[in-house]
């Protein structure tokens, strides 16, 4: 779970997360660039769903 645009200190706290939509299966990336590109796409899709 990524908490986009969240900067509070919640270490040691219980956080409840509700899944609204499953985005994709786990992917193994061949490069850092491919990983960063996918994270950007995942973030856009996540924000669209919310």
Biopython code that builds the backbone (N, CA, C, O; Angstrom):
import numpy as np
from Bio.PDB.StructureBuilder import StructureBuilder

atoms = [
    (1, "UNK", "N", (0.850, -1.176, 0.000)),
    (1, "UNK", "CA", (0.000, 0.000, 0.000)),
    (1, "UNK", "C", (0.889, 1.230, 0.000)),
    (1, "UNK", "O", (1.830, 1.325, 0.788)),
    (2, "UNK", "N", (0.594, 2.156, -0.869)),
    (2, "UNK", "CA", (1.251, 3.461, -0.881)),
    (2, "UNK", "C", (0.243, 4.500, -0.421)),
    (2, "UNK", "O", (-0.903, 4.508, -0.870)),
    (3, "UNK", "N", (0.674, 5.370, 0.471)),
    (3, "UNK", "CA", (-0.176, 6.469, 0.923)),
    (3, "UNK", "C", (0.332, 7.739, 0.249)),
    (3, "UNK", "O", (1.194, 8.433, 0.787)),
    (4, "UNK", "N", (-0.205, 8.035, -0.923)),
    (4, "UNK", "CA", (0.248, 9.178, -1.701)),
    (4, "UNK", "C", (-0.090, 10.482, -0.991)),
    (4, "UNK", "O", (-1.163, 10.624, -0.404)),
    (5, "UNK", "N", (0.829, 11.422, -1.052)),
    (5, "UNK", "CA", (0.628, 12.758, -0.485)),
    (5, "UNK", "C", (0.276, 12.706, 0.998)),
    (5, "UNK", "O", (-0.540, 13.497, 1.473)),
    (6, "UNK", "N", (0.885, 11.781, 1.725)),
    (6, "UNK", "CA", (0.659, 11.617, 3.161)),
    (6, "UNK", "C", (2.003, 11.700, 3.851)),
    (6, "UNK", "O", (2.918, 10.948, 3.514)),
    (7, "UNK", "N", (2.141, 12.609, 4.818)),
    (7, "UNK", "CA", (3.445, 12.786, 5.447)),
    (7, "UNK", "C", (3.387, 12.829, 6.972)),
    (7, "UNK", "O", (4.233, 13.464, 7.601)),
    (8, "UNK", "N", (2.406, 12.166, 7.571)),
    (8, "UNK", "CA", (2.322, 12.111, 9.024)),
    (8, "UNK", "C", (3.104, 10.918, 9.551)),
    (8, "UNK", "O", (3.282, 9.923, 8.848)),
    (9, "UNK", "N", (3.567, 11.022, 10.788)),
    (9, "UNK", "CA", (4.304, 9.934, 11.425)),
    (9, "UNK", "C", (3.301, 8.950, 12.023)),
    (9, "UNK", "O", (2.659, 9.250, 13.029)),
    (10, "UNK", "N", (3.167, 7.780, 11.406)),
    (10, "UNK", "CA", (2.218, 6.774, 11.897)),
    (10, "UNK", "C", (2.920, 5.479, 12.290)),
    (10, "UNK", "O", (2.266, 4.448, 12.451)),
    (11, "UNK", "N", (4.230, 5.518, 12.444)),
    (11, "UNK", "CA", (4.963, 4.324, 12.857)),
    (11, "UNK", "C", (4.471, 3.871, 14.218)),
    (11, "UNK", "O", (4.321, 4.674, 15.139)),
    (12, "UNK", "N", (4.219, 2.559, 14.336)),
    (12, "UNK", "CA", (3.722, 1.985, 15.575)),
    (12, "UNK", "C", (2.219, 2.107, 15.736)),
    (12, "UNK", "O", (1.667, 1.616, 16.721)),
    (13, "UNK", "N", (1.550, 2.743, 14.804)),
    (13, "UNK", "CA", (0.093, 2.906, 14.854)),
    (13, "UNK", "C", (-0.567, 1.848, 13.986)),
    (13, "UNK", "O", (0.048, 1.328, 13.055)),
    (14, "UNK", "N", (-1.796, 1.535, 14.287)),
    (14, "UNK", "CA", (-2.579, 0.620, 13.468)),
    (14, "UNK", "C", (-3.271, 1.430, 12.372)),
    (14, "UNK", "O", (-3.894, 2.458, 12.638)),
    (15, "UNK", "N", (-3.149, 0.949, 11.143)),
    (15, "UNK", "CA", (-3.784, 1.613, 10.006)),
    (15, "UNK", "C", (-4.699, 0.609, 9.326)),
    (15, "UNK", "O", (-4.282, -0.510, 9.029)),
    (16, "UNK", "N", (-5.922, 0.993, 9.081)),
    (16, "UNK", "CA", (-6.877, 0.132, 8.394)),
    (16, "UNK", "C", (-6.975, 0.582, 6.944)),
    (16, "UNK", "O", (-7.187, 1.761, 6.659)),
    (17, "UNK", "N", (-6.819, -0.371, 6.034)),
    (17, "UNK", "CA", (-6.845, -0.078, 4.604)),
    (17, "UNK", "C", (-7.962, -0.894, 3.965)),
    (17, "UNK", "O", (-8.061, -2.101, 4.189)),
    (18, "UNK", "N", (-8.789, -0.248, 3.182)),
    (18, "UNK", "CA", (-9.845, -0.926, 2.436)),
    (18, "UNK", "C", (-9.453, -0.952, 0.964)),
    (18, "UNK", "O", (-9.087, 0.074, 0.391)),
    (19, "UNK", "N", (-9.530, -2.119, 0.364)),
    (19, "UNK", "CA", (-9.186, -2.257, -1.052)),
    (19, "UNK", "C", (-10.399, -1.885, -1.890)),
    (19, "UNK", "O", (-11.465, -2.490, -1.771)),
    (20, "UNK", "N", (-10.220, -0.892, -2.731)),
    (20, "UNK", "CA", (-11.293, -0.451, -3.617)),
    (20, "UNK", "C", (-11.224, -1.136, -4.967)),
    (20, "UNK", "O", (-12.251, -1.446, -5.570)),
    (21, "UNK", "N", (-9.995, -1.373, -5.442)),
    (21, "UNK", "CA", (-9.807, -2.015, -6.737)),
    (21, "UNK", "C", (-8.436, -2.665, -6.762)),
    (21, "UNK", "O", (-7.448, -2.066, -6.337)),
    (22, "UNK", "N", (-8.378, -3.885, -7.258)),
    (22, "UNK", "CA", (-7.109, -4.577, -7.436)),
    (22, "UNK", "C", (-6.513, -4.100, -8.748)),
    (22, "UNK", "O", (-7.146, -4.213, -9.797)),
    (23, "UNK", "N", (-5.299, -3.568, -8.696)),
    (23, "UNK", "CA", (-4.712, -2.982, -9.902)),
    (23, "UNK", "C", (-4.036, -3.999, -10.806)),
    (23, "UNK", "O", (-4.262, -3.999, -12.016)),
    (24, "UNK", "N", (-3.198, -4.878, -10.226)),
    (24, "UNK", "CA", (-2.447, -5.791, -11.086)),
    (24, "UNK", "C", (-1.727, -6.833, -10.250)),
    (24, "UNK", "O", (-1.630, -6.718, -9.028)),
    (25, "UNK", "N", (-1.230, -7.844, -10.928)),
    (25, "UNK", "CA", (-0.378, -8.856, -10.302)),
    (25, "UNK", "C", (1.003, -8.261, -10.037)),
    (25, "UNK", "O", (1.338, -7.195, -10.553)),
    (26, "UNK", "N", (1.793, -8.954, -9.234)),
    (26, "UNK", "CA", (3.172, -8.542, -8.991)),
    (26, "UNK", "C", (3.987, -8.711, -10.268)),
    (26, "UNK", "O", (3.810, -9.685, -10.999)),
    (27, "UNK", "N", (4.868, -7.771, -10.529)),
    (27, "UNK", "CA", (5.689, -7.785, -11.739)),
    (27, "UNK", "C", (7.159, -7.696, -11.337)),
    (27, "UNK", "O", (7.517, -6.939, -10.435)),
    (28, "UNK", "N", (8.004, -8.468, -12.007)),
    (28, "UNK", "CA", (9.453, -8.333, -11.842)),
    (28, "UNK", "C", (9.945, -7.417, -12.953)),
    (28, "UNK", "O", (9.671, -7.658, -14.129)),
    (29, "UNK", "N", (10.663, -6.377, -12.586)),
    (29, "UNK", "CA", (11.120, -5.389, -13.552)),
    (29, "UNK", "C", (12.578, -5.619, -13.904)),
    (29, "UNK", "O", (13.387, -5.990, -13.054)),
    (30, "UNK", "N", (12.899, -5.393, -15.163)),
    (30, "UNK", "CA", (14.263, -5.581, -15.653)),
    (30, "UNK", "C", (15.150, -4.362, -15.427)),
    (30, "UNK", "O", (16.371, -4.444, -15.556)),
    (31, "UNK", "N", (14.529, -3.230, -15.088)),
    (31, "UNK", "CA", (15.325, -2.020, -14.885)),
    (31, "UNK", "C", (14.614, -1.096, -13.907)),
    (31, "UNK", "O", (13.407, -1.197, -13.689)),
    (32, "UNK", "N", (15.386, -0.202, -13.332)),
    (32, "UNK", "CA", (14.827, 0.803, -12.439)),
    (32, "UNK", "C", (13.869, 1.712, -13.202)),
    (32, "UNK", "O", (12.837, 2.121, -12.671)),
    (33, "UNK", "N", (14.209, 2.019, -14.429)),
    (33, "UNK", "CA", (13.360, 2.894, -15.247)),
    (33, "UNK", "C", (11.984, 2.270, -15.472)),
    (33, "UNK", "O", (10.969, 2.963, -15.404)),
    (34, "UNK", "N", (11.950, 0.970, -15.738)),
    (34, "UNK", "CA", (10.672, 0.280, -15.940)),
    (34, "UNK", "C", (9.851, 0.284, -14.657)),
    (34, "UNK", "O", (8.632, 0.454, -14.699)),
    (35, "UNK", "N", (10.509, 0.098, -13.523)),
    (35, "UNK", "CA", (9.822, 0.133, -12.230)),
    (35, "UNK", "C", (9.224, 1.510, -11.972)),
    (35, "UNK", "O", (8.063, 1.618, -11.580)),
    (36, "UNK", "N", (9.998, 2.547, -12.187)),
    (36, "UNK", "CA", (9.523, 3.913, -11.960)),
    (36, "UNK", "C", (8.348, 4.231, -12.875)),
    (36, "UNK", "O", (7.377, 4.852, -12.442)),
    (37, "UNK", "N", (8.426, 3.815, -14.125)),
    (37, "UNK", "CA", (7.329, 4.046, -15.074)),
    (37, "UNK", "C", (6.052, 3.356, -14.598)),
    (37, "UNK", "O", (4.970, 3.939, -14.671)),
    (38, "UNK", "N", (6.171, 2.122, -14.113)),
    (38, "UNK", "CA", (4.997, 1.388, -13.641)),
    (38, "UNK", "C", (4.423, 2.021, -12.375)),
    (38, "UNK", "O", (3.204, 2.097, -12.217)),
    (39, "UNK", "N", (5.289, 2.473, -11.478)),
    (39, "UNK", "CA", (4.808, 3.150, -10.266)),
    (39, "UNK", "C", (4.017, 4.394, -10.643)),
    (39, "UNK", "O", (2.967, 4.660, -10.058)),
    (40, "UNK", "N", (4.506, 5.154, -11.608)),
    (40, "UNK", "CA", (3.786, 6.342, -12.076)),
    (40, "UNK", "C", (2.419, 5.964, -12.639)),
    (40, "UNK", "O", (1.426, 6.634, -12.355)),
    (41, "UNK", "N", (2.360, 4.902, -13.430)),
    (41, "UNK", "CA", (1.089, 4.447, -13.997)),
    (41, "UNK", "C", (0.148, 3.954, -12.899)),
    (41, "UNK", "O", (-1.049, 4.239, -12.925)),
    (42, "UNK", "N", (0.694, 3.214, -11.936)),
    (42, "UNK", "CA", (-0.124, 2.719, -10.822)),
    (42, "UNK", "C", (-0.699, 3.877, -10.013)),
    (42, "UNK", "O", (-1.859, 3.841, -9.603)),
    (43, "UNK", "N", (0.116, 4.900, -9.786)),
    (43, "UNK", "CA", (-0.362, 6.053, -9.023)),
    (43, "UNK", "C", (-1.499, 6.749, -9.766)),
    (43, "UNK", "O", (-2.514, 7.092, -9.159)),
    (44, "UNK", "N", (-1.341, 6.960, -11.059)),
    (44, "UNK", "CA", (-2.404, 7.597, -11.845)),
    (44, "UNK", "C", (-3.698, 6.795, -11.777)),
    (44, "UNK", "O", (-4.775, 7.361, -11.589)),
    (45, "UNK", "N", (-3.593, 5.482, -11.931)),
    (45, "UNK", "CA", (-4.783, 4.627, -11.873)),
    (45, "UNK", "C", (-5.400, 4.648, -10.478)),
    (45, "UNK", "O", (-6.623, 4.691, -10.343)),
    (46, "UNK", "N", (-4.573, 4.620, -9.452)),
    (46, "UNK", "CA", (-5.073, 4.657, -8.073)),
    (46, "UNK", "C", (-5.819, 5.955, -7.797)),
    (46, "UNK", "O", (-6.896, 5.936, -7.201)),
    (47, "UNK", "N", (-5.265, 7.065, -8.218)),
    (47, "UNK", "CA", (-5.909, 8.355, -7.997)),
    (47, "UNK", "C", (-7.207, 8.468, -8.800)),
    (47, "UNK", "O", (-8.162, 9.099, -8.347)),
    (48, "UNK", "N", (-7.245, 7.864, -9.978)),
    (48, "UNK", "CA", (-8.467, 7.873, -10.789)),
    (48, "UNK", "C", (-9.583, 7.110, -10.080)),
    (48, "UNK", "O", (-10.736, 7.540, -10.089)),
    (49, "UNK", "N", (-9.240, 5.982, -9.468)),
    (49, "UNK", "CA", (-10.224, 5.145, -8.780)),
    (49, "UNK", "C", (-10.778, 5.849, -7.542)),
    (49, "UNK", "O", (-11.957, 5.708, -7.218)),
    (50, "UNK", "N", (-9.931, 6.599, -6.861)),
    (50, "UNK", "CA", (-10.377, 7.276, -5.643)),
    (50, "UNK", "C", (-11.272, 8.445, -5.962)),
    (50, "UNK", "O", (-11.740, 9.131, -5.053)),
]
sb = StructureBuilder()
sb.init_structure("model")
sb.init_model(0)
sb.init_chain("A")
sb.init_seg("    ")
for serial, (resi, resn, name, xyz) in enumerate(atoms, 1):
    if name == "N":
        sb.init_residue(resn, " ", resi, " ")
    sb.init_atom(name, np.array(xyz, "f"), 0.0, 1.0, " ", f" {name:<3s}", serial, name[0])
structure = sb.get_structure()
